[in-house]
């Protein structure tokens, strides 16, 4: 489960954003569950994506003089 209090471990569900906009447009509540995030409003990043981001950051800040491919 992506925790919104943790930095960069997930993002807001775009399908839920559209549902919120539609709910405001019709002035009521939509009882349709989201099939993308199970109606949590957050989508988790994959483990590989998190590792890639951290490795990229470490290469830029800890090993700037070495080039990686």
N, C-alpha and C positions, 0 to 999 in steps of 0.2 A: 504494500500500500504506500503510495507516495505521500509523504508527510509535508504539508505546506510550510511547516516551521523549519524544515531542513532546506538549506540552500542548494539549489540546482539538482534535486533528485526527482523532479517531475515538472509537469506543466499543466495549465488549465485545459480542460477538455473543450475542444472547439464545438463539438456537438451540443454540449450543455450550454455553451454561450449562445448558440442559435436558439436553443429551447428557451433560454431566459429572455431573449429578444422577442420571441413569438409570444411568450406569456405576457410580457408588458404590452404588446400590440393588441392582444385580445382581452386584456384586463382580467385574466383568470388564472387558474392553476392547471398545469398540464400533468396528468397522471400517467404519462408515457415514460417507462424506464429507459435510460440510456444504455444502448448495447455496446458502447465504446468503453465506458469507464464504470459500468454498473451503478450509475447515478451517484458516484462519489464526487464528481466534479474535477478530479485530478487523474492524470495519466502518468504512470511511472516511466522513467527512462530505462532502457535496457542496461544491464550490467556492463556490457561491452562499450556502450556509449559513455557511461560514467568513467570507465577506465581510460578510454581514449582521450577524453577531456582532461583528466588529471595528468596523463602522460604528456600531452601537448603543453599543459601549463608548466610542468616540471622541466621540460626541455627549454622553454623560454626563460624561466627564472633561475634554474639551478645549473644548467649546462649550456649557457648561451654561446660559448666559443666553439663548441663541437657541432658539426652539421650531421643531421640524421636524414635518412631517406625513408 
